[in-house]
């Protein structure tokens, strides 16, 4: 089974942009709420603090799923594997559960960095590998380039953005999507439909949004510093949205609200 589709790991806790006490307290609250999957990255500058918090959290290492991502500046033969070794040292682990390429390279030629990613798995530095922020075309190149499974393409995914092309590519390539920016950095709360639907289920607007993502077959990452929100974001497995309500939410994908726009960072591709 894909590690992200294990029930305990479908709901991950993202650590960006947290640092210091905010990060430690949030991880402690996430552990208490039941989270066992945690997401960080070289780019976030918080791997060491994340590793320290998880090492001290009281949960056995084998019950955690730790994901980190390689910075595009390290997509060279000389830098790639040493950067992963440095991440493992910072995280206080011998092997990361999931290692992702954080972005496609700026020139769009994804094959070289994919081969480096595969070498990290072959070297035993990662239990599973995947990508992030890939277009549908890039997903097809990845499938043709890498031997063995790619466990995810982590992308911006929420009900205000139409990602049908990526969902189709996930089916075609066998590379599942997972989400970041799952509540569109709060933009979803400007739409009353989620609270309206939530009332019928005894759930909050945010819980409806997250449940919609899961029912799309997309494991998710959420982040909050408020213990009550951290807990609520986790407590979404005890209800199922009806097909009618799913369709009502689907209609909002036509909004086309994208947070990570082309040009925002040097590596952001031309999106599908």
N, C-alpha and C positions, 0 to 999 in steps of 0.2 A: 504493500500500500504506500502511495505517495505520503511522505512524512507530514505534509500540510493538511492532508485529509484525515489524519487521525483525529478523533473527536477532541482530544485534549489540546490539540495544536491548531484547530481551525480558527480560533480567536487569538490573535497575537497582540502583544503589547509593543508599540513602537516607541522608541526613545528619543527621536528627534523633536525638538532641539534641546532637550533637557541636559542639564549638567549640575554638578554639586548636590546640595541638599535636595533640590527639587527632583533630581533624578533618583537619588537614593530613596527618598520618601515615596515617590511614585512606584518604584519597583517593589518596595515593601508592601504597598497597598495592593498592587497587582497580584503579587504572590498570595496575599491574604484572600483576595477575591476569587482566586482559582487559576489565574493565568500561569501557563507553563511554557509558552512560546514568547521569545523576546527578540526584537529586531534592532540591530545597530548597524554602523557602517564606519569605515575609515574616515569618510568625509564628515561625519558628525562630531568627531573629536571627543567622543565619550566612551570609547571601548573599554578603557581601563576602569573608569568609574562603574560602567555596567558590569564588567567582570567582577569587580570587588563586591558590588551589591548582590549579585547572584551567588557568589561564593559564600556569602554570609547569610543567605536567605533561609537556610535550613531545609531546603528541598534537595534531594539527591540529584547529582549531576545527570544521571541517566533518565531522570523524569523531566528534564528540561530540553527544549528545542531552541538552540541559539543560532540566529542568523546574523551574518555580517556581510558587507559588500566591499568590493575592491574599488578604490578610487581610479578613475580613468587615467590619471597621471602615472599610474603604476602598470599600465598595459604594455610593458616592454619585457623582453626576455630577462634583462638584468634586474628589473624591479619587482616583477609580479610575485614570484614565490617568496622572496624575502619580505615583501609587504604582508603576505598572508601569515608568515611565521611571526612577524611583529604583532599582528592582530591577535594571534593565538596567545602570545605572551601577555599582551594587555588584558585579554579576556580571562586569563588564568586557566586555559584549557589546552589539551593536547590536540584536539581536532574540533573544528566547528561543525555543527550539525548540517547547516546549509550555507554555502558560499555563493554569493551572487556577483555578477558584474553590475556595477551600480548604474551605468549609462552605456549606451553604445559609444564607440569612439567618435570624435568630432568629424572624421572623414567618412563615416558611415560604413567602413569596411570592417565588419564584425568578426570575420573568420579568425584573424590572428589572436585576438583576445579570447575567443572561445577555445582555441587550442590551448592557450595558457591556462584557462579555467579547468579544462579537462586534465591538464598535467597536475594541478593542485589536488584533484580527486585521486589521481593515480598515485601521487606521492603520499596519500593517507592524511592529508591536511584537512580534508572535508569529507563528510559522510555523503552529502548530496550537493549538487550544483544547480544553478539556474541563472536567470538574467533578470534585468529590471529595465523598464522604459524602452522596450523593444517595440517596433512597429510590426505589423503582420508580415511584411516582406522579410524583416530581420528574423522573425520566428521561424520562417521556412528555411532560411539560410542556416540558422542554428541547428535545426533538426537534421539538416544534411551534413553538418560539419562535425557534430559531437557524437561520439560513440556512447551509447547508454542514455539513460533518462536525464532530462532536464526537468526539475520538479516544479518550476514556476517561472512566469514572467510577471514580476511585481510592477503594477501600473496604477496610475490614478484611476480609481473606479468608484463611482457613486451615482445616485439616481438622476443627477443633473447633467450627465455626460453620456452620449451614445457611444458605447464601446462594442457594438455588434460585430464590427470587422475583426476586432481582437478576439472576441468570443468564438467567432467562426474559425479563426486561425488556431485557437487553442484546440478546437475539435479536430482540425485537419492535421496538426502537428503532434498532438498529444502532450503539448506543453501547457499546463493549466495556468490560468491567471490567478494572482492574489492582489489584494487591494492595499493602496495607501490613500491618504486624504479621503477616508471613507465617509465622512460627513461634510466633505467639500469645505473644510475649515470653517464650518458654521453656516455656510451659505444655504444649506438645506432648510434651516430653521426659518427662512424667509417665506417658505411655502407651507401654507396651513394644512395641506393634505396629509402630511405625516402625523401631525397631532390629531387630526380628525380620525384617521385610521387607527391610531394608537388607542384612542378612547374606547373603541369597540373591543380591543384585546386587553385592556388594562395595562398598556405599555406606553412608554414615552415616544416622542417623535424620533429621537435618536435610535431607540431600540427597533423601531419599525424600519428605519433606514438600514441598519446593520443586518436585520433579518432578511430584508430584500436582497442584500448583497450575497448572503449565505445561500439563499434559495436560487440565486443565479449560478450556483456552483463555484463561488469565488471565496476562498478563505480570506480573512480580513485582518488588518492591523488598525488599532486605534490607539490614541494617546490622550491622556488627561493627567492633570496634577491633583484633581479633586477625588478623594476616595469614593464618594458617593457616585460620581460619574464613572470612575474606573469599574466599580462593582456593577453598575447598571449596564455598561457596555458589554460585560461578560454574560449577563443574565438574559440571554436571547435564545435559549434552546428549548424553552418551555411553551412556545406557541408557534403556529405556522400561519403565514399569510395566505388568504384564499387566492385562487387564480384571478378573481375579479379585482382584488386589491393589488395584486402584482401587476395586472394590466394597467390599473389607474396610475401606479407609480411609474411603470414603463413609459407612459406618455410624457413624463417630465424629462426624459433623456433628450428630448428635442430642444430643451433649454440651451444646451451646448455650452454650459459653464465649465471652462477648463482653467484650472489653477496654474499648471505648469505649461506655459505657452512656449512655442518655438521662439528661440532667441533669448529666453530667460537665463539660460546657462549655455556655455559653449557646446555642450554635448546633446542638448535637446534636439531630437530629430524633427523632421516634418511629419506631424502626426497623421494617422489614417483618418 
